[in-house]
Amino acid sequence: GESVGLHLPTLSVQEGDNSIINCAYSNSASDYFIWYKQESGKGPQFIIDIRSNMDKRQGQRVTVLLNKTVKHLSLQIAATQPGDSAVYFCAENMSGGSNYKLTFGKGTLLTVNP
Amino acid sequence: DSGVTQTPKHLITATGQRVTLRCSPRSGDLSVYWYQQSLDQGLQFLIQYYNGEERAKGNILERFSAQQFPDLHSELNLSSLELGDSALYFCASSTSGSSYNEQFFGPGTRLTVL
């Protein structure tokens, strides 16, 4: 989930387990959501996105679920691998089209134990 | 490698000084975004340029400015630097200015203000 200040929420899983990372977003008018992965020393990397007219989208080993009723987003990673260890951010786009305003959550640190 | 390059990788300067960060987008990308990442504020959107023109503004201070040149590279100028400006600065690019385009992030510039 989200956090305030310096303390990132952390999730520790065993290799091969499924991971679920949660995110609460703030604006009910947000129409587009993205999950990013950031490994240590690198820039964020796009994982998967979803528009507000969908409630589920699947990628390779990842699934994003959107619950607009409670403004909640989750990222599910199947068969988690050590290479999945990173900070995961959700981002919401608060206005569509050309009026860009992407707001990022504070992130969740995922640690995968071999 | 995302194809986005940023220079310099590290920058150490003193309070009150001015610095310029440089970003080259992926080949063919017309839109450039600047972000600031700090421990207490997380990843914050600063400004977006599309094909040389400012497209959207986020939480960018008046002491900061940016531009995108005809060859599409972009510079972020930070002036009257304060200790609190110490952060990672990321540039990202996308093919168009649409909010729904995937953004590709560069490796970042780490700015330390002493």
Interface residues (C-beta under 8 A of the other chain):
Chain A: G5 L6 Y32 G41 K42 G43 P44 Q45 F46 D49 R51 F89 N93 S95 G96 G97 S98 N99 Y100 K101 L102 T103 F104 G105 K106 G107
Chain B: S2 V4 Y33 L39 D40 G42 L43 Q44 F45 Q48 R55 A56 G58 F90 A92 G97 S98 S99 Y100 E102 Q103 F104 F105 G106 P107 G108
